[in-house]
Amino acid sequence: MPRASSVILLCAVLLAAGCEGIRNEAETRQCRANLNTLSTEQALFRSTFGRWADDIHELDGFAKRTVPLVCPSCGEGYDMEVDPAGGYTLACPCGEHGSIVTGTTSWAVEPRRRRS
């Protein structure tokens, strides 16, 4: 019986580790989706007003968002800097999921898979 308990414990540990990896991947994807949303809103803001939004609060107002987007890993709002010479940088507040500089992501964009 102790052997069966060991096998069950090992399976539980492996399952928990696998679930953690899945959760981390989901949080990374959600954070990057949020960054992409903010970047798209910056482009729309510039198209509408002829300038970049000064900060996240201005983007939230433009998008009529009442609750700011936050990184799902740390729960903090995104960092944004506007370069006076032109352009902007949006970054994950945790520093774990990347950034977008004037529409260019810091991560490689994976091609979409075809559905079978």
DAQUI-V970532 format. One record per residue. N is the residue number from 0. RES is the residue in three letters. SS is DSSP state (h for helix, s for strand, l for the rest). OMEGA is omega in radians with two decimals (999 if undefined). D_FIRST is the distance of its C-alpha to the first C-alpha in Angstrom with 1 decimal. Layout:
# DAQUI-V970532
n | res | ss | omega | d_first
N | RES | SS | OMEGA | D_FIRST
N | RES | SS | OMEGA | D_FIRST
This chain:
# DAQUI-V970532
n | res | ss | omega | d_first
0 | MET | l | 3.12 | 0.0
1 | PRO | h | 3.13 | 3.8
2 | ARG | h | 3.12 | 5.3
3 | ALA | h | 3.11 | 5.2
4 | SER | h | 3.13 | 6.5
5 | SER | h | 3.13 | 8.8
6 | VAL | h | 3.12 | 10.0
7 | ILE | h | 3.13 | 10.8
8 | LEU | h | 3.12 | 12.5
9 | LEU | h | 3.11 | 14.4
10 | CYS | h | 3.14 | 15.6
11 | ALA | h | 3.13 | 16.7
12 | VAL | h | 3.13 | 18.6
13 | LEU | h | 3.12 | 20.2
14 | LEU | h | 3.13 | 21.2
15 | ALA | h | 3.12 | 22.8
16 | ALA | h | 3.11 | 24.6
17 | GLY | h | 3.13 | 25.9
18 | CYS | h | 3.11 | 27.1
19 | GLU | h | 3.11 | 28.9
20 | GLY | h | 3.11 | 30.7
21 | ILE | h | 3.13 | 31.8
22 | ARG | h | 3.13 | 33.0
23 | ASN | h | 3.12 | 35.0
24 | GLU | h | 3.13 | 36.6
25 | ALA | h | 3.13 | 37.5
26 | GLU | h | 3.10 | 39.1
27 | THR | h | 3.14 | 41.0
28 | ARG | h | -3.14 | 42.4
29 | GLN | h | 3.13 | 43.4
30 | CYS | h | 3.14 | 45.1
31 | ARG | h | 3.05 | 47.0
32 | ALA | h | 3.09 | 48.0
33 | ASN | h | 3.10 | 49.4
34 | LEU | h | 3.10 | 51.3
35 | ASN | h | 3.10 | 52.7
36 | THR | h | -3.14 | 53.8
37 | LEU | h | 3.13 | 55.6
38 | SER | h | 3.09 | 57.2
39 | THR | h | 3.12 | 58.5
40 | GLU | h | 3.08 | 59.8
41 | GLN | h | 3.14 | 61.6
42 | ALA | h | 3.11 | 63.3
43 | LEU | h | 3.11 | 64.3
44 | PHE | h | -3.14 | 65.6
45 | ARG | h | 3.11 | 67.7
46 | SER | h | -3.11 | 69.0
47 | THR | h | -2.99 | 70.1
48 | PHE | h | 3.12 | 71.5
49 | GLY | l | 3.11 | 72.3
50 | ARG | l | 3.05 | 70.1
51 | TRP | l | 3.01 | 66.5
52 | ALA | l | -3.09 | 65.0
53 | ASP | l | -3.09 | 65.1
54 | ASP | l | -3.12 | 61.6
55 | ILE | h | -3.12 | 58.5
56 | HIS | h | 3.11 | 60.1
57 | GLU | h | 3.07 | 63.1
58 | LEU | h | 3.12 | 60.8
59 | ASP | h | 3.11 | 58.8
60 | GLY | h | 3.12 | 62.2
61 | PHE | h | -3.13 | 63.3
62 | ALA | l | -3.09 | 60.2
63 | LYS | l | 3.13 | 60.5
64 | ARG | l | 3.14 | 57.0
65 | THR | l | 3.10 | 56.4
66 | VAL | l | -3.11 | 53.0
67 | PRO | l | 3.04 | 52.9
68 | LEU | l | 3.12 | 50.4
69 | VAL | s | 3.06 | 47.7
70 | CYS | l | -3.11 | 45.1
71 | PRO | l | -3.14 | 41.8
72 | SER | l | -3.06 | 40.0
73 | CYS | l | 3.09 | 42.1
74 | GLY | l | -3.13 | 44.1
75 | GLU | l | 3.11 | 47.4
76 | GLY | s | -3.08 | 50.6
77 | TYR | l | 3.10 | 51.8
78 | ASP | s | 3.08 | 54.3
79 | MET | s | 3.04 | 57.6
80 | GLU | s | 3.08 | 60.6
81 | VAL | s | 3.13 | 63.8
82 | ASP | l | -3.14 | 65.9
83 | PRO | l | 3.12 | 69.6
84 | ALA | l | -3.13 | 70.5
85 | GLY | l | 3.13 | 68.5
86 | GLY | l | -3.11 | 64.9
87 | TYR | s | 3.05 | 61.8
88 | THR | s | 3.01 | 58.3
89 | LEU | s | -3.09 | 55.3
90 | ALA | s | 3.02 | 52.1
91 | CYS | l | -3.12 | 48.6
92 | PRO | l | 3.13 | 48.6
93 | CYS | l | -3.08 | 45.3
94 | GLY | l | -3.05 | 46.7
95 | GLU | l | -2.93 | 43.5
96 | HIS | l | 3.06 | 44.7
97 | GLY | l | -3.10 | 48.2
98 | SER | s | 3.05 | 51.7
99 | ILE | s | 3.11 | 54.7
100 | VAL | s | 3.14 | 58.1
101 | THR | l | 3.05 | 60.9
102 | GLY | l | -3.13 | 58.8
103 | THR | s | -3.10 | 57.0
104 | THR | s | 3.09 | 53.3
105 | SER | l | 3.14 | 51.7
106 | TRP | l | 3.09 | 48.8
107 | ALA | l | 3.12 | 49.1
108 | VAL | l | -3.13 | 49.4
109 | GLU | l | 3.08 | 47.1
110 | PRO | l | 3.12 | 48.8
111 | ARG | l | 3.10 | 47.7
112 | ARG | l | 3.08 | 45.6
113 | ARG | l | 3.06 | 47.2
114 | ARG | l | 3.13 | 45.5
115 | SER | l | 999 | 44.8
